[in-house]
Amino acid sequence: LRELAAFLQRCRLLVSNDSGPVHIAAAVGTPTLVVAPGAHAPNLSRWGPLGLGHKILLSPTPHEVAQSVEESLTVRELP
């Protein structure tokens, strides 16, 4: 777990389904993009990653995921 936390801390963004690594990334300050089926919507507001810089996409298309990744990385690069 320590190695995973150290790895995620070095990432600019984690794209994942709703899983344990999402919460570890959030804990070490790495922004996350959570891709989840729409049926998980009620649970994600309660159990999603804590803190700022996280985004949850419900039942997105691949294009929407790619667009969100690009937007997230662009925002992080601004001074």
Phi, psi and omega in degrees: 000324178296319179295320178297316179299317179295320178297312182294330179294332181275350181280148176277334182198140173248124174253122186201165167284174180289106185210175180304315179302331176300316183287326175293316178301315179299321181294330180264006174090013178270128177297149181233150172237108184264125179255118185221151174293150181304333180295341181273358186309312182297326182282328184292329177294332180267322188248007180291176181296143180269150176103184182268159174089014182247146180225141179242126177250125180260122180048052182280161171276162176303323178298318179296322178296312180300318179296318179294322176299312181300315179297316182296317181288325178295316179298320181291336183275344181292145181291000000 
